Amino acid sequence: MKKLYFASLLCLFITASYAQDVDCYNYYYKAFEQRGAYNVEDGVHDKKVIVSIRTGNETECYEGKVEVKNGVIVKIFLKFVDETFEVYNPKFKNDYATTIKNGVSRSQITMEDEIVNVFFLDKIKPKKKNYKKAKLIKLDDL
């Protein structure tokens, strides 16, 4: 009985340690950091734009649309489920420009202590190719 209890407790501990959810911000940020991204051109970007809003331990990611001028985000829109957009215009604590580096916007902090980032998914570089591993071939078969 003790062994069963110990095994159950061990399984629960192992599962809990691996069950840490990767939030959308960290998922995208890690991918952009590893793969890099192409430059984001000026204009309106309305495809594959993700707006990440973090508060404390909570992270929400929304589809969006962004207007970029001179390499700076000047307008952010959030997409509704009916495919329409609404301007997302929070008050930011800092007065610096929301620049874009490596396909990800600089973090901005709202007056409500939300951290906002924009990811341009269509600008991420493709994965690097992997070398094909050789199968073990029995030498007697040659």
N, CA, C and O atoms as a GROMACS GRO file, in nm:
protein
  568
    1MET      N    1   0.082  -0.120   0.000
    1MET     CA    2   0.000   0.000   0.000
    1MET      C    3   0.087   0.126   0.000
    1MET      O    4   0.056   0.224  -0.068
    2LYS      N    5   0.196   0.121   0.078
    2LYS     CA    6   0.285   0.236   0.084
    2LYS      C    7   0.350   0.260  -0.052
    2LYS      O    8   0.369   0.375  -0.094
    3LYS      N    9   0.384   0.151  -0.121
    3LYS     CA   10   0.447   0.165  -0.253
    3LYS      C   11   0.349   0.229  -0.352
    3LYS      O   12   0.389   0.314  -0.432
    4LEU      N   13   0.224   0.188  -0.347
    4LEU     CA   14   0.124   0.245  -0.435
    4LEU      C   15   0.104   0.394  -0.407
    4LEU      O   16   0.095   0.475  -0.499
    5TYR      N   17   0.098   0.429  -0.280
    5TYR     CA   18   0.084   0.569  -0.240
    5TYR      C   19   0.204   0.650  -0.287
    5TYR      O   20   0.189   0.759  -0.342
    6PHE      N   21   0.324   0.596  -0.266
    6PHE     CA   22   0.446   0.666  -0.307
    6PHE      C   23   0.451   0.682  -0.459
    6PHE      O   24   0.487   0.789  -0.509
    7ALA      N   25   0.415   0.576  -0.534
    7ALA     CA   26   0.416   0.582  -0.680
    7ALA      C   27   0.315   0.685  -0.730
    7ALA      O   28   0.343   0.760  -0.823
    8SER      N   29   0.197   0.688  -0.669
    8SER     CA   30   0.095   0.786  -0.709
    8SER      C   31   0.143   0.929  -0.683
    8SER      O   32   0.124   1.018  -0.765
    9LEU      N   33   0.204   0.948  -0.567
    9LEU     CA   34   0.255   1.081  -0.532
    9LEU      C   35   0.367   1.122  -0.627
    9LEU      O   36   0.374   1.238  -0.668
   10LEU      N   37   0.454   1.028  -0.662
   10LEU     CA   38   0.563   1.057  -0.754
   10LEU      C   39   0.509   1.094  -0.892
   10LEU      O   40   0.556   1.189  -0.954
   11CYS      N   41   0.410   1.018  -0.940
   11CYS     CA   42   0.350   1.048  -1.071
   11CYS      C   43   0.284   1.186  -1.070
   11CYS      O   44   0.296   1.262  -1.166
   12LEU      N   45   0.216   1.218  -0.962
   12LEU     CA   46   0.152   1.348  -0.950
   12LEU      C   47   0.255   1.460  -0.953
   12LEU      O   48   0.234   1.562  -1.019
   13PHE      N   49   0.365   1.442  -0.882
   13PHE     CA   50   0.471   1.544  -0.879
   13PHE      C   51   0.535   1.562  -1.016
   13PHE      O   52   0.557   1.674  -1.060
   14ILE      N   53   0.563   1.452  -1.084
   14ILE     CA   54   0.625   1.459  -1.217
   14ILE      C   55   0.530   1.526  -1.316
   14ILE      O   56   0.572   1.611  -1.394
   15THR      N   57   0.402   1.488  -1.311
   15THR     CA   58   0.304   1.548  -1.401
   15THR      C   59   0.292   1.698  -1.376
   15THR      O   60   0.286   1.777  -1.470
   16ALA      N   61   0.288   1.736  -1.250
   16ALA     CA   62   0.276   1.878  -1.216
   16ALA      C   63   0.397   1.957  -1.263
   16ALA      O   64   0.383   2.072  -1.307
   17SER      N   65   0.516   1.899  -1.255
   17SER     CA   66   0.635   1.971  -1.297
   17SER      C   67   0.640   1.990  -1.448
   17SER      O   68   0.696   2.089  -1.496
   18TYR      N   69   0.583   1.896  -1.525
   18TYR     CA   70   0.582   1.909  -1.670
   18TYR      C   71   0.458   1.983  -1.722
   18TYR      O   72   0.455   2.021  -1.839
   19ALA      N   73   0.359   2.003  -1.637
   19ALA     CA   74   0.233   2.061  -1.682
   19ALA      C   75   0.232   2.213  -1.679
   19ALA      O   76   0.126   2.274  -1.695
   20GLN      N   77   0.345   2.275  -1.659
   20GLN     CA   78   0.349   2.421  -1.659
   20GLN      C   79   0.312   2.470  -1.798
   20GLN      O   80   0.382   2.443  -1.896
   21ASP      N   81   0.202   2.541  -1.805
   21ASP     CA   82   0.157   2.590  -1.934
   21ASP      C   83   0.252   2.697  -1.986
   21ASP      O   84   0.298   2.783  -1.911
   22VAL      N   85   0.280   2.690  -2.113
   22VAL     CA   86   0.359   2.793  -2.178
   22VAL      C   87   0.259   2.894  -2.230
   22VAL      O   88   0.176   2.863  -2.316
   23ASP      N   89   0.266   3.016  -2.178
   23ASP     CA   90   0.171   3.116  -2.225
   23ASP      C   91   0.208   3.161  -2.366
   23ASP      O   92   0.320   3.140  -2.411
   24CYS      N   93   0.113   3.223  -2.432
   24CYS     CA   94   0.133   3.261  -2.572
   24CYS      C   95   0.248   3.359  -2.589
   24CYS      O   96   0.321   3.352  -2.688
   25TYR      N   97   0.265   3.451  -2.496
   25TYR     CA   98   0.377   3.547  -2.507
   25TYR      C   99   0.510   3.473  -2.510
   25TYR      O  100   0.592   3.495  -2.600
   26ASN      N  101   0.533   3.387  -2.412
   26ASN     CA  102   0.660   3.314  -2.406
   26ASN      C  103   0.678   3.220  -2.525
   26ASN      O  104   0.789   3.205  -2.575
   27TYR      N  105   0.570   3.159  -2.570
   27TYR     CA  106   0.577   3.071  -2.686
   27TYR      C  107   0.626   3.148  -2.809
   27TYR      O  108   0.720   3.106  -2.875
   28TYR      N  109   0.561   3.259  -2.838
   28TYR     CA  110   0.600   3.338  -2.956
   28TYR      C  111   0.737   3.402  -2.936
   28TYR      O  112   0.819   3.401  -3.028
   29TYR      N  113   0.763   3.457  -2.819
   29TYR     CA  114   0.890   3.525  -2.796
   29TYR      C  115   1.008   3.430  -2.816
   29TYR      O  116   1.108   3.466  -2.878
   30LYS      N  117   0.994   3.310  -2.762
   30LYS     CA  118   1.100   3.211  -2.776
   30LYS      C  119   1.125   3.175  -2.922
   30LYS      O  120   1.239   3.161  -2.965
   31ALA      N  121   1.017   3.160  -2.998
   31ALA     CA  122   1.029   3.126  -3.141
   31ALA      C  123   1.100   3.239  -3.216
   31ALA      O  124   1.188   3.212  -3.297
   32PHE      N  125   1.062   3.364  -3.191
   32PHE     CA  126   1.125   3.477  -3.259
   32PHE      C  127   1.272   3.489  -3.218
   32PHE      O  128   1.356   3.523  -3.301
   33GLU      N  129   1.301   3.463  -3.093
   33GLU     CA  130   1.438   3.471  -3.044
   33GLU      C  131   1.526   3.365  -3.112
   33GLU      O  132   1.640   3.393  -3.148
   34GLN      N  133   1.473   3.246  -3.130
   34GLN     CA  134   1.549   3.136  -3.191
   34GLN      C  135   1.563   3.151  -3.342
   34GLN      O  136   1.671   3.127  -3.397
   35ARG      N  137   1.455   3.191  -3.409
   35ARG     CA  138   1.454   3.191  -3.555
   35ARG      C  139   1.486   3.325  -3.618
   35ARG      O  140   1.530   3.331  -3.733
   36GLY      N  141   1.464   3.433  -3.545
   36GLY     CA  142   1.483   3.565  -3.603
   36GLY      C  143   1.365   3.604  -3.689
   36GLY      O  144   1.274   3.524  -3.712
   37ALA      N  145   1.367   3.728  -3.738
   37ALA     CA  146   1.256   3.777  -3.819
   37ALA      C  147   1.306   3.877  -3.922
   37ALA      O  148   1.410   3.939  -3.906
   38TYR      N  149   1.229   3.890  -4.028
   38TYR     CA  150   1.256   3.990  -4.130
   38TYR      C  151   1.206   4.125  -4.081
   38TYR      O  152   1.127   4.132  -3.987
   39ASN      N  153   1.253   4.232  -4.144
   39ASN     CA  154   1.209   4.367  -4.106
   39ASN      C  155   1.060   4.385  -4.131
   39ASN      O  156   1.004   4.330  -4.226
   40VAL      N  157   0.998   4.462  -4.044
   40VAL     CA  158   0.856   4.495  -4.059
   40VAL      C  159   0.848   4.629  -4.133
   40VAL      O  160   0.896   4.731  -4.084
   41GLU      N  161   0.786   4.626  -4.249
   41GLU     CA  162   0.775   4.746  -4.331
   41GLU      C  163   0.665   4.838  -4.278
   41GLU      O  164   0.577   4.795  -4.203
   42ASP      N  165   0.673   4.964  -4.318
   42ASP     CA  166   0.568   5.059  -4.286
   42ASP      C  167   0.441   5.018  -4.358
   42ASP      O  168   0.445   4.957  -4.465
   43GLY      N  169   0.327   5.053  -4.298
   43GLY     CA  170   0.198   5.022  -4.358
   43GLY      C  171   0.107   4.955  -4.256
   43GLY      O  172   0.140   4.946  -4.138
   44VAL      N  173  -0.007   4.909  -4.303
   44VAL     CA  174  -0.104   4.840  -4.218
   44VAL      C  175  -0.081   4.690  -4.231
   44VAL      O  176  -0.080   4.636  -4.342
   45HIS      N  177  -0.064   4.625  -4.119
   45HIS     CA  178  -0.044   4.479  -4.113
   45HIS      C  179  -0.169   4.420  -4.049
   45HIS      O  180  -0.196   4.443  -3.931
   46ASP      N  181  -0.244   4.344  -4.126
   46ASP     CA  182  -0.369   4.289  -4.075
   46ASP      C  183  -0.378   4.137  -4.084
   46ASP      O  184  -0.483   4.078  -4.059
   47LYS      N  185  -0.268   4.074  -4.119
   47LYS     CA  186  -0.264   3.928  -4.123
   47LYS      C  187  -0.154   3.877  -4.032
   47LYS      O  188  -0.042   3.928  -4.034
   48LYS      N  189  -0.187   3.778  -3.954
   48LYS     CA  190  -0.091   3.712  -3.866
   48LYS      C  191  -0.024   3.810  -3.770
   48LYS      O  192   0.098   3.806  -3.752
   49VAL      N  193  -0.104   3.899  -3.710
   49VAL     CA  194  -0.056   3.991  -3.608
   49VAL      C  195  -0.118   3.948  -3.476
   49VAL      O  196  -0.239   3.931  -3.465
   50ILE      N  197  -0.034   3.929  -3.375
   50ILE     CA  198  -0.079   3.887  -3.243
   50ILE      C  199  -0.047   3.998  -3.143
   50ILE      O  200   0.066   4.047  -3.137
   51VAL      N  201  -0.147   4.037  -3.064
   51VAL     CA  202  -0.129   4.136  -2.958
   51VAL      C  203  -0.133   4.062  -2.825
   51VAL      O  204  -0.234   4.001  -2.790
   52SER      N  205  -0.022   4.067  -2.752
   52SER     CA  206  -0.010   3.999  -2.624
   52SER      C  207  -0.029   4.102  -2.513
   52SER      O  208   0.033   4.208  -2.513
   53ILE      N  209  -0.118   4.069  -2.417
   53ILE     CA  210  -0.143   4.156  -2.303
   53ILE      C  211  -0.122   4.073  -2.177
   53ILE      O  212  -0.195   3.977  -2.151
   54ARG      N  213  -0.021   4.113  -2.099
   54ARG     CA  214   0.013   4.038  -1.977
   54ARG      C  215  -0.019   4.122  -1.854
   54ARG      O  216   0.010   4.241  -1.848
   55THR      N  217  -0.080   4.056  -1.755
   55THR     CA  218  -0.110   4.117  -1.626
   55THR      C  219  -0.074   4.016  -1.518
   55THR      O  220  -0.137   3.911  -1.508
   56GLY      N  221   0.027   4.048  -1.438
   56GLY     CA  222   0.069   3.953  -1.336
   56GLY      C  223   0.110   3.822  -1.399
   56GLY      O  224   0.198   3.819  -1.485
   57ASN      N  225   0.045   3.712  -1.357
   57ASN     CA  226   0.074   3.580  -1.412
   57ASN      C  227  -0.017   3.543  -1.529
   57ASN      O  228  -0.004   3.434  -1.585
   58GLU      N  229  -0.108   3.630  -1.565
   58GLU     CA  230  -0.204   3.603  -1.672
   58GLU      C  231  -0.156   3.663  -1.803
   58GLU      O  232  -0.105   3.775  -1.807
   59THR      N  233  -0.174   3.587  -1.910
   59THR     CA  234  -0.141   3.636  -2.044
   59THR      C  235  -0.255   3.603  -2.138
   59THR      O  236  -0.304   3.490  -2.141
   60GLU      N  237  -0.296   3.702  -2.214
   60GLU     CA  238  -0.398   3.683  -2.318
   60GLU      C  239  -0.339   3.731  -2.450
   60GLU      O  240  -0.271   3.834  -2.455
   61CYS      N  241  -0.364   3.656  -2.554
   61CYS     CA  242  -0.319   3.695  -2.687
   61CYS      C  243  -0.441   3.706  -2.778
   61CYS      O  244  -0.530   3.622  -2.775
   62TYR      N  245  -0.442   3.812  -2.857
   62TYR     CA  246  -0.553   3.841  -2.945
   62TYR      C  247  -0.502   3.862  -3.087
   62TYR      O  248  -0.389   3.906  -3.107
   63GLU      N  249  -0.586   3.830  -3.184
   63GLU     CA  250  -0.554   3.865  -3.322
   63GLU      C  251  -0.574   4.015  -3.335
   63GLU      O  252  -0.660   4.075  -3.269
   64GLY      N  253  -0.492   4.075  -3.421
   64GLY     CA  254  -0.503   4.219  -3.433
   64GLY      C  255  -0.461   4.271  -3.568
   64GLY      O  256  -0.434   4.196  -3.662
   65LYS      N  257  -0.456   4.402  -3.575
   65LYS     CA  258  -0.412   4.476  -3.692
   65LYS      C  259  -0.330   4.592  -3.639
   65LYS      O  260  -0.362   4.648  -3.534
   66VAL      N  261  -0.223   4.627  -3.710
   66VAL     CA  262  -0.131   4.730  -3.662
   66VAL      C  263  -0.092   4.822  -3.776
   66VAL      O  264  -0.070   4.777  -3.889
   67GLU      N  265  -0.083   4.950  -3.746
   67GLU     CA  266  -0.031   5.047  -3.842
   67GLU      C  267   0.110   5.086  -3.799
   67GLU      O  268   0.133   5.124  -3.684
   68VAL      N  269   0.204   5.077  -3.894
   68VAL     CA  270   0.345   5.107  -3.866
   68VAL      C  271   0.389   5.224  -3.955
   68VAL      O  272   0.366   5.223  -4.076
   69LYS      N  273   0.453   5.324  -3.893
   69LYS     CA  274   0.510   5.437  -3.967
   69LYS      C  275   0.651   5.461  -3.916
   69LYS      O  276   0.674   5.472  -3.795
   70ASN      N  277   0.745   5.468  -4.008
   70ASN     CA  278   0.887   5.491  -3.975
   70ASN      C  279   0.938   5.389  -3.872
   70ASN      O  280   1.018   5.423  -3.785
   71GLY      N  281   0.893   5.265  -3.884
   71GLY     CA  282   0.939   5.159  -3.795
   71GLY      C  283   0.880   5.162  -3.656
   71GLY      O  284   0.929   5.094  -3.566
   72VAL      N  285   0.775   5.243  -3.637
   72VAL     CA  286   0.712   5.258  -3.505
   72VAL      C  287   0.564   5.224  -3.517
   72VAL      O  288   0.499   5.261  -3.615
   73ILE      N  289   0.511   5.153  -3.419
   73ILE     CA  290   0.368   5.122  -3.417
   73ILE      C  291   0.292   5.248  -3.375
   73ILE      O  292   0.317   5.304  -3.268
   74VAL      N  293   0.200   5.292  -3.461
   74VAL     CA  294   0.124   5.413  -3.430
   74VAL      C  295  -0.021   5.382  -3.394
   74VAL      O  296  -0.087   5.464  -3.329
   75LYS      N  297  -0.073   5.265  -3.434
   75LYS     CA  298  -0.209   5.226  -3.401
   75LYS      C  299  -0.219   5.076  -3.388
   75LYS      O  300  -0.162   5.001  -3.468
   76ILE      N  301  -0.292   5.032  -3.286
   76ILE     CA  302  -0.317   4.889  -3.265
   76ILE      C  303  -0.468   4.869  -3.266
   76ILE      O  304  -0.544   4.946  -3.206
   77PHE      N  305  -0.511   4.764  -3.335
   77PHE     CA  306  -0.652   4.726  -3.339
   77PHE      C  307  -0.662   4.583  -3.290
   77PHE      O  308  -0.574   4.501  -3.316
   78LEU      N  309  -0.770   4.550  -3.218
   78LEU     CA  310  -0.799   4.413  -3.178
   78LEU      C  311  -0.916   4.362  -3.262
   78LEU      O  312  -1.010   4.436  -3.292
   79LYS      N  313  -0.908   4.234  -3.299
   79LYS     CA  314  -1.010   4.174  -3.386
   79LYS      C  315  -1.119   4.109  -3.301
   79LYS      O  316  -1.092   4.040  -3.203
   80PHE      N  317  -1.243   4.133  -3.343
   80PHE     CA  318  -1.358   4.067  -3.282
   80PHE      C  319  -1.382   3.933  -3.350
   80PHE      O  320  -1.324   3.906  -3.456
   81VAL      N  321  -1.466   3.849  -3.290
   81VAL     CA  322  -1.496   3.719  -3.348
   81VAL      C  323  -1.569   3.730  -3.481
   81VAL      O  324  -1.566   3.637  -3.561
   82ASP      N  325  -1.635   3.844  -3.506
   82ASP     CA  326  -1.703   3.864  -3.635
   82ASP      C  327  -1.610   3.924  -3.740
   82ASP      O  328  -1.656   3.971  -3.844
   83GLU      N  329  -1.479   3.923  -3.713
   83GLU     CA  330  -1.375   3.968  -3.806
   83GLU      C  331  -1.367   4.120  -3.822
   83GLU      O  332  -1.297   4.168  -3.911
   84THR      N  333  -1.438   4.196  -3.738
   84THR     CA  334  -1.424   4.342  -3.740
   84THR      C  335  -1.317   4.381  -3.639
   84THR      O  336  -1.276   4.300  -3.555
   85PHE      N  337  -1.274   4.506  -3.646
   85PHE     CA  338  -1.167   4.554  -3.560
   85PHE      C  339  -1.212   4.673  -3.476
   85PHE      O  340  -1.303   4.747  -3.514
   86GLU      N  341  -1.146   4.690  -3.362
   86GLU     CA  342  -1.167   4.805  -3.276
   86GLU      C  343  -1.029   4.857  -3.235
   86GLU      O  344  -0.938   4.779  -3.207
   87VAL      N  345  -1.014   4.989  -3.232
   87VAL     CA  346  -0.887   5.048  -3.191
   87VAL      C  347  -0.860   5.012  -3.046
   87VAL      O  348  -0.947   5.027  -2.960
   88TYR      N  349  -0.740   4.966  -3.019
   88TYR     CA  350  -0.694   4.939  -2.882
   88TYR      C  351  -0.605   5.057  -2.847
   88TYR      O  352  -0.495   5.071  -2.902
   89ASN      N  353  -0.651   5.141  -2.757
   89ASN     CA  354  -0.582   5.266  -2.730
   89ASN      C  355  -0.565   5.289  -2.580
   89ASN      O  356  -0.623   5.383  -2.525
   90PRO      N  357  -0.488   5.205  -2.512
   90PRO     CA  358  -0.469   5.226  -2.368
   90PRO      C  359  -0.374   5.342  -2.341
   90PRO      O  360  -0.298   5.382  -2.429
   91LYS      N  361  -0.379   5.394  -2.222
   91LYS     CA  362  -0.283   5.496  -2.180
   91LYS      C  363  -0.157   5.424  -2.133
   91LYS      O  364  -0.162   5.339  -2.045
   92PHE      N  365  -0.044   5.460  -2.194
   92PHE     CA  366   0.083   5.400  -2.155
   92PHE      C  367   0.155   5.488  -2.055
   92PHE      O  368   0.147   5.611  -2.061
   93LYS      N  369   0.224   5.425  -1.962
   93LYS     CA  370   0.299   5.499  -1.860
   93LYS      C  371   0.417   5.573  -1.920
   93LYS      O  372   0.448   5.686  -1.881
   94ASN      N  373   0.483   5.510  -2.016
   94ASN     CA  374   0.602   5.570  -2.075
   94ASN      C  375   0.564   5.645  -2.201
   94ASN      O  376   0.462   5.617  -2.264
   95ASP      N  377   0.646   5.740  -2.236
   95ASP     CA  378   0.618   5.822  -2.353
   95ASP      C  379   0.712   5.789  -2.468
   95ASP      O  380   0.736   5.875  -2.553
   96TYR      N  381   0.766   5.667  -2.472
   96TYR     CA  382   0.858   5.633  -2.580
   96TYR      C  383   0.785   5.561  -2.692
   96TYR      O  384   0.677   5.505  -2.674
   97ALA      N  385   0.848   5.565  -2.808
   97ALA     CA  386   0.789   5.504  -2.927
   97ALA      C  387   0.790   5.352  -2.916
   97ALA      O  388   0.883   5.292  -2.861
   98THR      N  389   0.686   5.290  -2.971
   98THR     CA  390   0.677   5.144  -2.971
   98THR      C  391   0.748   5.093  -3.096
   98THR      O  392   0.686   5.069  -3.200
   99THR      N  393   0.879   5.077  -3.084
   99THR     CA  394   0.959   5.031  -3.196
   99THR      C  395   0.946   4.880  -3.211
   99THR      O  396   0.892   4.811  -3.125
  100ILE      N  397   0.997   4.830  -3.323
  100ILE     CA  398   0.988   4.687  -3.354
  100ILE      C  399   1.128   4.636  -3.377
  100ILE      O  400   1.204   4.693  -3.456
  101LYS      N  401   1.163   4.528  -3.310
  101LYS     CA  402   1.294   4.466  -3.328
  101LYS      C  403   1.274   4.316  -3.339
  101LYS      O  404   1.209   4.254  -3.255
  102ASN      N  405   1.329   4.258  -3.443
  102ASN     CA  406   1.323   4.114  -3.463
  102ASN      C  407   1.179   4.063  -3.470
  102ASN      O  408   1.150   3.953  -3.423
  103GLY      N  409   1.088   4.143  -3.528
  103GLY     CA  410   0.950   4.100  -3.545
  103GLY      C  411   0.861   4.114  -3.424
  103GLY      O  412   0.745   4.072  -3.427
  104VAL      N  413   0.914   4.173  -3.314
  104VAL     CA  414   0.839   4.188  -3.190
  104VAL      C  415   0.848   4.334  -3.146
  104VAL      O  416   0.955   4.395  -3.153
  105SER      N  417   0.735   4.389  -3.102
  105SER     CA  418   0.737   4.527  -3.057
  105SER      C  419   0.802   4.539  -2.918
  105SER      O  420   0.807   4.444  -2.841
  106ARG      N  421   0.849   4.657  -2.892
  106ARG     CA  422   0.901   4.689  -2.759
  106ARG      C  423   0.785   4.682  -2.660
  106ARG      O  424   0.673   4.720  -2.694
  107SER      N  425   0.811   4.634  -2.540
  107SER     CA  426   0.706   4.624  -2.438
  107SER      C  427   0.662   4.763  -2.395
  107SER      O  428   0.744   4.852  -2.373
  108GLN      N  429   0.531   4.779  -2.383
  108GLN     CA  430   0.473   4.902  -2.331
  108GLN      C  431   0.390   4.865  -2.208
  108GLN      O  432   0.326   4.760  -2.206
  109ILE      N  433   0.393   4.950  -2.106
  109ILE     CA  434   0.318   4.925  -1.983
  109ILE      C  435   0.204   5.026  -1.973
  109ILE      O  436   0.226   5.147  -1.982
  110THR      N  437   0.083   4.974  -1.956
  110THR     CA  438  -0.034   5.061  -1.945
  110THR      C  439  -0.046   5.115  -1.803
  110THR      O  440   0.023   5.070  -1.712
  111MET      N  441  -0.134   5.211  -1.785
  111MET     CA  442  -0.161   5.268  -1.652
  111MET      C  443  -0.219   5.161  -1.558
  111MET      O  444  -0.211   5.174  -1.436
  112GLU      N  445  -0.277   5.055  -1.615
  112GLU     CA  446  -0.332   4.945  -1.534
  112GLU      C  447  -0.228   4.834  -1.512
  112GLU      O  448  -0.263   4.724  -1.469
  113ASP      N  449  -0.101   4.864  -1.543
  113ASP     CA  450   0.011   4.770  -1.527
  113ASP      C  451   0.000   4.647  -1.617
  113ASP      O  452   0.049   4.540  -1.581
  114GLU      N  453  -0.062   4.662  -1.732
  114GLU     CA  454  -0.062   4.557  -1.832
  114GLU      C  455   0.060   4.578  -1.922
  114GLU      O  456   0.095   4.692  -1.954
  115ILE      N  457   0.124   4.469  -1.961
  115ILE     CA  458   0.239   4.476  -2.052
  115ILE      C  459   0.192   4.431  -2.189
  115ILE      O  460   0.139   4.321  -2.206
  116VAL      N  461   0.212   4.518  -2.288
  116VAL     CA  462   0.160   4.495  -2.422
  116VAL      C  463   0.276   4.476  -2.520
  116VAL      O  464   0.371   4.554  -2.521
  117ASN      N  465   0.267   4.370  -2.601
  117ASN     CA  466   0.362   4.344  -2.710
  117ASN      C  467   0.286   4.302  -2.833
  117ASN      O  468   0.176   4.248  -2.824
  118VAL      N  469   0.345   4.328  -2.949
  118VAL     CA  470   0.287   4.287  -3.076
  118VAL      C  471   0.386   4.196  -3.146
  118VAL      O  472   0.505   4.227  -3.155
  119PHE      N  473   0.336   4.082  -3.197
  119PHE     CA  474   0.416   3.987  -3.273
  119PHE      C  475   0.369   3.987  -3.417
  119PHE      O  476   0.249   3.979  -3.444
  120PHE      N  477   0.463   3.995  -3.510
  120PHE     CA  478   0.432   3.991  -3.653
  120PHE      C  479   0.469   3.852  -3.703
  120PHE      O  480   0.582   3.828  -3.748
  121LEU      N  481   0.373   3.759  -3.696
  121LEU     CA  482   0.400   3.618  -3.726
  121LEU      C  483   0.443   3.596  -3.871
  121LEU      O  484   0.519   3.502  -3.898
  122ASP      N  485   0.397   3.678  -3.963
  122ASP     CA  486   0.435   3.657  -4.102
  122ASP      C  487   0.578   3.702  -4.130
  122ASP      O  488   0.628   3.685  -4.242
  123LYS      N  489   0.645   3.760  -4.031
  123LYS     CA  490   0.783   3.806  -4.049
  123LYS      C  491   0.886   3.710  -3.988
  123LYS      O  492   1.006   3.729  -4.006
  124ILE      N  493   0.840   3.607  -3.918
  124ILE     CA  494   0.935   3.512  -3.856
  124ILE      C  495   1.004   3.433  -3.966
  124ILE      O  496   0.941   3.393  -4.065
  125LYS      N  497   1.131   3.411  -3.949
  125LYS     CA  498   1.208   3.336  -4.047
  125LYS      C  499   1.174   3.187  -4.036
  125LYS      O  500   1.136   3.140  -3.929
  126PRO      N  501   1.188   3.113  -4.147
  126PRO     CA  502   1.157   2.969  -4.141
  126PRO      C  503   1.257   2.894  -4.053
  126PRO      O  504   1.368   2.940  -4.028
  127LYS      N  505   1.212   2.778  -4.008
  127LYS     CA  506   1.301   2.692  -3.929
  127LYS      C  507   1.420   2.652  -4.014
  127LYS      O  508   1.410   2.637  -4.136
  128LYS      N  509   1.533   2.636  -3.948
  128LYS     CA  510   1.651   2.588  -4.020
  128LYS      C  511   1.633   2.440  -4.051
  128LYS      O  512   1.568   2.367  -3.976
  129LYS      N  513   1.692   2.398  -4.162
  129LYS     CA  514   1.684   2.257  -4.200
  129LYS      C  515   1.769   2.173  -4.106
  129LYS      O  516   1.874   2.216  -4.059
  130ASN      N  517   1.721   2.052  -4.080
  130ASN     CA  518   1.798   1.957  -4.000
  130ASN      C  519   1.865   1.856  -4.092
  130ASN      O  520   1.812   1.823  -4.198
  131TYR      N  521   1.980   1.808  -4.051
  131TYR     CA  522   2.047   1.702  -4.127
  131TYR      C  523   1.971   1.572  -4.109
  131TYR      O  524   1.916   1.545  -4.002
  132LYS      N  525   1.967   1.493  -4.213
  132LYS     CA  526   1.900   1.364  -4.207
  132LYS      C  527   1.993   1.264  -4.141
  132LYS      O  528   2.107   1.245  -4.184
  133LYS      N  529   1.944   1.199  -4.036
  133LYS     CA  530   2.024   1.101  -3.965
  133LYS      C  531   2.023   0.968  -4.040
  133LYS      O  532   1.923   0.930  -4.100
  134ALA      N  533   2.134   0.900  -4.035
  134ALA     CA  534   2.148   0.772  -4.102
  134ALA      C  535   2.088   0.661  -4.016
  134ALA      O  536   2.100   0.662  -3.893
  135LYS      N  537   2.025   0.567  -4.082
  135LYS     CA  538   1.974   0.448  -4.013
  135LYS      C  539   2.090   0.352  -3.995
  135LYS      O  540   2.186   0.351  -4.073
  136LEU      N  541   2.080   0.272  -3.894
  136LEU     CA  542   2.181   0.169  -3.873
  136LEU      C  543   2.154   0.057  -3.973
  136LEU      O  544   2.046  -0.004  -3.972
  137ILE      N  545   2.251   0.030  -4.057
  137ILE     CA  546   2.236  -0.072  -4.160
  137ILE      C  547   2.325  -0.191  -4.123
  137ILE      O  548   2.443  -0.176  -4.092
  138LYS      N  549   2.265  -0.308  -4.126
  138LYS     CA  550   2.345  -0.427  -4.096
  138LYS      C  551   2.446  -0.446  -4.208
  138LYS      O  552   2.410  -0.445  -4.326
  139LEU      N  553   2.569  -0.461  -4.172
  139LEU     CA  554   2.675  -0.474  -4.272
  139LEU      C  555   2.665  -0.606  -4.348
  139LEU      O  556   2.717  -0.618  -4.459
  140ASP      N  557   2.601  -0.704  -4.289
  140ASP     CA  558   2.583  -0.833  -4.358
  140ASP      C  559   2.488  -0.819  -4.477
  140ASP      O  560   2.492  -0.901  -4.569
  141ASP      N  561   2.403  -0.716  -4.475
  141ASP     CA  562   2.306  -0.693  -4.582
  141ASP      C  563   2.368  -0.623  -4.703
  141ASP      O  564   2.303  -0.612  -4.807
  142LEU      N  565   2.490  -0.575  -4.690
  142LEU     CA  566   2.554  -0.502  -4.800
  142LEU      C  567   2.623  -0.593  -4.898
  142LEU      O  568   2.680  -0.547  -4.996
   0.00000   0.00000   0.00000
